[in-house]
């Protein structure tokens, strides 16, 4: 997909024309040409759509990717000209594959209805999301290609074949284990379906979409060199013939290009559907490394250098815009902390989305008019009966989010009292600051003094949409909370973390 290219400016003698032209040029320079962003909505207290859309505008994003086809979210972008990718969820693939009529009905309800003059600029329909992950145990392998073909046929029947493209975002594990990008092929068990998908994409001149996660390479692969995850250079690069790879992004991207080349599709466009770095919940998941990676990534994308196999501008969607506090932690405790903004739209770290290519440093713009709850927190009483604490901690963490408390998290160095207070407060904010949500068998109380400690921020919740906005708390941070299955293993892991942290404080005061 062609990006928005910088255009030259003609010099006029009229001072009025010069001023007007400079203003237009400034707006063009501020646009983020080929960097889009994923807008996920799996949150217990999501920001209202109008606040998020304003954030997208304020930060000059021109491309946004969704994970479903929520009508209210899509309609919130009506008239904005934001280029939008909507999605069919994995759970819907079987019905889309089984029935062309179901695909046609879906396209009519979720694509056609939003188009038209002044409508939503829907550019892509994602048919599933990473449907071939090993963790799915082949559940979606048989349905994905037929679903793609039926959606393509439905788009064609609606007269949209040239304007709306159906794609299949894939994880990088679709590739073989060959370390050399130019020699890459699709995984043997997936080769038939991947070749079918590539052929279907070519038939409609659609791009191949792949999600790349250098963070996961670092965290999940033993002895993975940390320097290879970033763009600062690597002492022992991958040498593939005349091509040299000093970072895993280029190697992963070109692995997909190589697989397509070797499958007979050398000219197929490749888009990175998701890429980012989390800020909490695990080792290496912190603000410093997230800022480093995302800034280097944006600089790399906006430089126009490209990769050894695909020089030139690359297109990618940052993952993601906001932290999502209700996501499953099955992939890891970091899964709720991928946003470049906190759950409430406040800024986590500096990030220049122009990549510095314009010569003008830019800064992120946070959310506006967010309706926070009052500045009050729920904490453990100093006189609490600690014999009641384990069961209540289990209850709170199973219904909110304690991922920052675990090893590697931003709150992993707290005392027992602070651990309990963090868990209780998270549950309290998760439940809209209801008085009954700060009781815990009389162990807890509401206070008006912020109990945040160092990097560990005690959040304040956000009211539902259309509520009256009040000033944001000074310590706003990542909001986390989700329904987890209550089990003793979770409790024992949590208590082990507390004991470990307390022992470290005693050994190394």
Residue pairs with C-beta under 8 A, 6 or more apart in sequence:
1 123
1 207
1 269
1 271
1 315
3 33
3 34
3 313
3 315
4 28
4 31
4 33
4 34
4 62
5 33
6 28
6 29
6 33
6 358
7 28
9 21
9 22
9 24
9 25
10 21
11 18
12 18
12 21
29 354
29 358
29 360
30 60
30 354
30 358
30 360
30 362
31 60
31 62
32 59
32 60
32 61
32 62
32 302
32 353
32 354
33 62
33 302
33 313
34 301
34 302
34 313
34 314
34 315
34 316
35 61
35 63
35 298
35 301
35 302
35 316
35 317
35 318
35 353
35 355
36 61
36 62
36 63
36 64
36 65
36 83
36 315
36 316
36 317
36 318
37 56
37 61
37 63
37 64
37 65
37 317
37 318
37 319
37 320
37 321
37 340
38 64
38 65
38 66
38 67
38 273
38 274
38 317
38 318
38 319
38 320
38 321
39 52
39 56
39 64
39 65
39 66
39 73
39 320
39 321
39 322
40 67
40 320
40 321
40 322
40 324
40 327
41 67
41 68
41 70
41 73
41 324
42 324
42 325
42 326
42 327
43 322
43 323
43 324
43 325
43 326
43 343
43 479
44 325
44 326
44 430
44 479
44 481
44 482
45 325
45 343
45 430
45 461
45 462
45 463
45 464
45 479
47 322
47 344
47 345
47 367
47 370
47 462
47 465
48 465
48 466
49 72
49 73
49 76
49 465
50 76
50 465
51 345
51 367
51 368
51 369
51 370
52 76
52 321
52 322
52 345
52 367
53 76
53 77
53 80
53 82
54 367
54 368
55 321
55 341
55 345
55 365
55 366
55 367
56 64
56 80
56 82
56 321
57 80
58 365
58 368
59 353
59 364
59 365
60 353
60 362
61 82
61 353
62 81
62 82
62 83
63 82
63 83
63 84
63 85
63 123
63 315
63 317
64 77
64 82
64 83
64 84
64 85
64 317
64 321
65 84
65 85
65 87
65 124
65 126
65 273
65 274
65 317
66 73
66 74
66 84
66 85
66 86
66 87
67 87
67 89
67 126
67 129
68 86
68 87
68 89
69 86
69 87
69 88
69 106
69 110
71 110
71 114
74 84
74 86
74 110
74 114
74 120
74 122
75 114
75 120
77 84
77 120
77 121
78 114
78 118
78 119
78 120
79 118
79 119
80 121
81 121
82 121
83 121
83 123
84 120
84 121
84 122
84 123
84 124
85 122
85 123
85 124
85 125
85 126
85 167
85 317
86 110
86 111
86 122
86 124
86 125
86 126
87 125
87 126
87 127
87 128
87 129
88 96
88 106
88 125
88 126
88 127
88 128
88 147
88 151
89 128
89 129
90 128
90 129
90 131
90 136
90 139
90 140
92 106
92 147
93 127
93 128
93 131
93 140
93 143
93 144
93 147
94 143
94 147
95 102
96 102
96 103
96 106
96 127
96 143
96 146
96 147
96 150
96 151
97 142
97 143
97 144
97 145
97 146
97 147
97 150
98 143
98 146
99 150
100 150
100 153
100 154
102 150
103 147
103 150
103 151
103 153
103 154
104 153
104 154
104 157
104 158
106 151
106 154
107 125
107 151
107 154
107 155
107 158
107 160
108 154
108 158
111 122
111 125
111 155
111 158
111 160
111 164
112 158
112 160
114 120
114 122
115 122
115 160
122 164
123 163
123 164
123 165
124 164
124 165
124 166
124 167
125 151
125 155
125 164
125 165
125 166
125 167
126 167
126 168
126 169
126 209
126 273
127 144
127 147
127 148
127 151
127 166
127 167
127 168
128 140
128 144
128 147
128 168
128 169
129 169
130 169
130 170
130 171
130 211
131 140
131 141
131 143
131 144
131 168
131 170
132 140
132 141
132 144
132 170
132 171
132 173
132 174
132 190
132 193
133 171
133 173
134 173
135 330
141 190
141 193
144 168
144 193
144 197
145 193
145 196
145 197
145 200
148 166
148 168
148 197
148 200
149 200
151 166
152 161
152 166
152 200
152 203
152 204
155 161
155 164
155 165
155 166
155 204
156 204
161 204
165 204
165 205
165 206
165 207
166 204
166 206
167 201
167 206
167 207
167 208
167 209
167 271
168 197
168 201
168 209
169 209
169 210
169 211
169 273
169 274
170 208
170 209
170 210
170 211
171 210
171 211
172 210
172 211
172 212
172 213
172 252
172 255
172 256
173 187
174 186
174 187
174 190
174 194
174 210
174 259
175 184
175 185
175 186
175 187
175 255
175 256
175 259
176 184
176 185
176 186
176 187
176 188
176 259
178 184
178 185
178 255
179 238
180 238
180 240
180 258
181 238
181 240
181 243
181 245
181 251
181 254
181 255
181 257
181 258
181 308
181 309
182 240
182 241
182 243
182 254
182 258
182 261
182 309
183 240
183 258
183 262
184 254
184 255
184 256
184 258
184 259
184 262
185 191
185 259
185 262
185 263
186 194
186 195
186 259
186 263
187 194
194 259
194 263
195 263
198 208
198 260
198 263
198 265
198 268
200 206
201 207
201 208
201 268
202 265
202 268
207 268
207 269
207 270
207 271
208 256
208 260
208 265
208 268
208 269
208 270
208 271
209 270
209 271
209 272
209 273
210 252
210 253
210 256
210 270
210 271
210 272
210 273
211 272
211 273
211 274
211 275
211 319
212 249
212 252
212 253
212 272
212 274
212 275
213 274
213 275
213 276
214 228
214 229
214 230
214 247
214 248
214 249
214 252
214 275
214 277
214 293
215 229
215 276
215 277
215 278
215 284
215 285
215 293
215 334
217 224
217 228
217 229
217 248
218 224
218 226
218 229
218 284
219 282
219 283
219 284
219 285
219 332
219 334
225 234
225 236
226 284
227 233
227 234
227 235
228 234
228 246
228 247
228 248
229 247
229 248
229 293
230 247
230 292
230 293
230 296
231 246
231 247
231 249
231 296
231 297
231 299
231 300
232 296
233 246
234 246
234 247
237 244
237 245
237 246
238 244
238 245
238 251
239 245
240 308
243 254
243 308
243 309
244 308
245 251
245 254
245 308
249 275
249 297
249 300
250 307
250 308
253 270
253 272
253 307
253 309
253 310
253 314
254 307
254 308
254 309
254 310
256 270
257 270
257 307
257 309
257 310
258 309
260 266
260 268
260 270
261 309
269 315
270 310
271 315
271 316
271 317
272 314
272 315
272 316
272 317
273 316
273 317
274 317
274 319
274 320
275 297
275 316
275 317
275 318
275 319
276 290
276 293
276 294
276 318
276 319
276 320
276 338
276 340
277 285
277 289
277 290
277 293
277 294
277 338
278 285
278 290
278 334
278 335
278 337
278 338
279 285
279 286
279 287
279 290
279 323
279 337
279 338
279 339
279 348
279 349
279 410
279 478
280 286
280 333
280 334
280 336
280 337
280 403
280 404
280 409
280 410
280 478
280 480
281 329
281 332
281 333
281 334
281 335
281 336
281 337
281 403
281 404
281 406
281 408
281 409
282 332
282 333
282 334
282 406
282 408
282 409
283 407
283 408
284 408
285 334
285 337
285 408
285 409
286 410
287 348
287 349
290 340
290 348
290 349
291 348
291 349
291 350
291 351
294 318
294 340
294 351
295 350
295 351
295 352
297 316
297 318
298 318
298 351
298 352
298 353
298 354
298 355
299 355
299 356
300 355
301 313
301 314
301 316
301 355
302 354
302 355
302 356
302 357
303 355
303 357
304 312
304 313
304 357
305 311
306 312
306 313
306 314
307 314
318 340
319 338
320 338
320 339
320 340
321 339
321 340
321 341
322 339
322 341
322 342
322 343
322 345
323 336
323 337
323 338
323 339
323 341
323 342
323 343
323 478
323 479
323 480
324 336
324 338
324 339
324 343
325 336
325 343
325 401
325 430
325 478
325 479
325 480
325 481
325 482
326 336
326 481
326 482
326 483
327 335
327 336
327 482
328 335
328 482
329 335
329 336
329 403
329 482
329 484
333 403
333 406
333 408
333 409
334 403
336 401
336 403
336 478
336 480
336 482
337 403
337 478
337 480
339 348
339 478
340 348
340 349
340 351
340 364
341 347
341 348
341 364
341 366
341 367
342 348
342 476
342 477
342 478
342 479
343 459
343 462
343 478
343 479
343 480
344 367
344 370
344 372
344 459
344 462
344 472
344 476
344 479
345 366
345 367
345 370
346 366
346 367
346 472
346 476
346 477
347 364
347 366
348 478
350 363
350 364
351 363
351 364
352 361
352 362
352 363
353 362
353 364
354 360
354 362
369 469
370 462
370 469
370 472
371 462
371 463
371 464
371 465
371 467
371 468
371 469
371 470
372 460
372 461
372 462
372 463
372 469
372 470
372 471
372 472
372 473
372 476
373 429
373 432
373 433
373 460
373 461
373 462
373 463
374 433
374 460
374 470
375 448
375 450
375 460
375 473
376 433
376 446
376 447
376 448
376 460
377 421
377 425
377 428
377 446
377 447
377 448
377 449
377 450
377 451
377 458
377 460
378 421
378 424
378 425
378 427
378 428
378 429
378 437
378 438
378 444
378 445
378 446
378 447
379 421
379 424
379 425
379 444
379 445
379 447
379 451
380 389
380 417
380 420
380 421
380 424
380 443
380 444
381 442
381 443
381 444
381 445
382 417
384 420
384 442
384 443
384 444
385 443
386 416
388 440
388 441
388 443
389 420
389 443
390 491
390 495
392 420
392 424
392 440
392 441
392 443
393 419
393 420
393 423
393 491
393 494
393 495
394 486
394 490
394 491
394 494
395 427
395 440
395 486
396 402
396 423
396 424
396 426
396 427
396 440
397 423
397 484
397 490
397 494
398 483
398 484
398 485
398 486
398 490
399 427
399 430
399 481
399 483
399 484
400 423
400 426
400 427
400 430
400 480
400 481
400 482
401 426
401 430
401 480
401 481
401 482
402 422
402 423
402 426
402 480
402 494
403 409
403 480
404 410
404 411
404 412
404 422
404 456
404 478
404 480
405 411
405 412
405 414
405 419
405 422
405 423
405 494
405 497
405 498
406 412
406 493
406 494
406 497
407 497
407 500
410 455
410 456
410 457
410 478
411 418
411 419
411 422
411 453
411 455
411 456
412 497
412 501
413 454
413 456
413 501
413 504
413 505
414 422
414 453
414 456
414 501
415 501
415 502
415 505
416 498
416 502
418 451
418 453
418 456
419 498
419 501
420 443
421 451
421 458
422 456
422 458
424 438
424 440
424 443
424 444
425 451
425 458
425 459
426 459
426 480
426 481
427 437
427 481
428 434
428 437
428 438
428 444
428 446
429 459
429 460
429 461
429 479
429 481
430 437
430 461
430 481
431 437
432 461
432 463
433 461
435 446
438 444
438 445
438 446
450 458
450 473
450 474
450 475
451 458
452 458
452 475
452 477
457 475
457 476
457 477
457 478
458 475
459 475
459 476
459 477
459 478
459 479
459 480
460 473
460 476
461 479
462 479
484 490
